[in-house]
Amino acid sequence: MTSDLQHLAHAVRRAEQRPEFVASVLARYRDAEHVGEEQVASRLGCSEQDYLRLALCRAPRQPSAGDFQQLAAFAGADALALAQIFRRVEALDALRAGAEQVTRSTLLAAREREGEEPGGEDQE
């Protein structure tokens, strides 16, 4: 890896921790799919350097087809593959949020029951 690529890769590692960057979406996708950057770059049809440049772009808040086309054009990537990655991560985030909500509701219900007498009456 050249020095320029090393600098880009370092910046991407930092950007992965910030949800406003494409790097964060790509990192969550890699984690979910258990793949590396090389596999994702291949799926997107772009070089390693272009993958890193794409990762450093701002992620659109409400991405549209035009956003994916613009990002893909910038990085020489496949817009459809990029959209599919974003949609997969959105779906996983929604499932995770739903599961967390169910867990919180279950814990809340359990805590409320702890305050009840065996007959269902509240303790005073």
C-alpha positions in Angstrom: 0.0 0.0 0.0 1.4 3.4 -1.0 1.8 6.2 1.4 -1.3 8.0 0.0 -3.4 4.9 0.3 -2.2 4.5 3.9 -3.3 8.0 4.7 -6.7 7.5 3.1 -7.1 4.2 5.0 -6.3 5.9 8.3 -8.8 8.6 7.6 -11.4 5.9 6.7 -10.8 4.1 10.0 -11.6 7.3 11.8 -14.6 8.0 9.6 -16.1 4.6 10.3 -16.9 5.8 13.8 -18.9 8.7 12.5 -22.4 7.8 11.1 -22.4 10.9 8.8 -19.8 9.2 6.5 -20.2 6.5 3.9 -17.4 4.7 5.8 -19.7 4.0 8.7 -22.3 2.3 6.4 -19.6 0.3 4.6 -18.1 -0.8 8.0 -21.5 -2.0 9.2 -22.1 -3.8 6.0 -18.7 -5.6 6.2 -19.5 -6.6 9.8 -22.9 -7.9 8.9 -21.7 -9.8 5.9 -18.4 -10.9 7.4 -16.4 -9.7 4.4 -13.4 -7.4 4.0 -12.9 -4.1 2.2 -11.6 -6.0 -0.9 -14.8 -8.0 -1.3 -16.9 -4.8 -0.9 -14.8 -2.9 -3.3 -15.1 -5.8 -5.8 -18.9 -5.8 -5.3 -19.0 -2.1 -6.0 -16.7 -2.6 -9.0 -14.2 0.0 -7.9 -10.5 0.0 -7.0 -9.1 0.1 -3.5 -8.3 3.8 -3.8 -11.7 4.6 -5.2 -13.3 2.6 -2.4 -11.4 4.6 0.2 -12.4 7.9 -1.5 -16.1 6.8 -1.5 -15.8 5.9 2.2 -14.8 9.4 3.0 -17.8 11.0 1.4 -20.7 12.3 3.4 -23.6 9.8 3.6 -26.9 11.2 2.5 -29.5 11.4 5.3 -32.4 10.3 3.1 -30.6 8.7 0.2 -32.2 8.7 -3.2 -31.3 7.1 -6.5 -29.7 10.4 -7.6 -27.5 10.4 -4.4 -26.3 6.8 -5.2 -25.6 7.7 -8.8 -23.6 10.8 -7.7 -21.6 8.9 -5.1 -21.0 6.0 -7.5 -19.9 8.3 -10.3 -17.4 10.0 -8.0 -15.9 6.7 -7.0 -16.3 4.8 -10.3 -18.6 2.4 -8.5 -21.8 0.6 -9.4 -24.7 2.8 -8.2 -27.1 -0.2 -7.9 -24.6 -2.2 -5.7 -24.1 0.9 -3.6 -27.8 1.4 -3.1 -28.2 -2.3 -2.2 -25.5 -2.0 0.5 -27.1 1.1 2.0 -30.6 -0.6 2.0 -29.2 -3.7 3.6 -27.6 -1.6 6.4 -30.8 0.3 6.8 -32.8 -2.9 7.2 -30.3 -4.3 9.7 -30.4 -1.1 11.7 -34.2 -1.2 11.7 -34.2 -4.8 12.9 -31.7 -4.1 15.6 -33.7 -1.0 16.8 -36.9 -3.1 16.9 -35.1 -5.9 18.9 -33.8 -3.3 21.3 -37.2 -1.9 21.8 -38.7 -5.3 22.5 -35.9 -6.0 25.0 -36.5 -2.6 26.7 -40.3 -3.3 26.9 -39.7 -6.8 28.3 -37.4 -5.4 31.0 -39.8 -2.7 31.9 -42.6 -5.2 32.2 -40.4 -7.4 34.4 -39.6 -4.5 36.6 -43.2 -3.6 37.0 -44.1 -7.1 37.9 -41.4 -7.1 40.6 -43.4 -4.5 42.4 -46.6 -6.6 42.5 -47.8 -9.0 45.1 -48.4 -12.7 44.1 -52.1 -11.9 43.8 -51.5 -9.1 41.3 -52.0 -6.2 43.8 -49.4 -3.5 44.0 -47.4 -3.3 47.2 -47.8 -0.3 49.3 
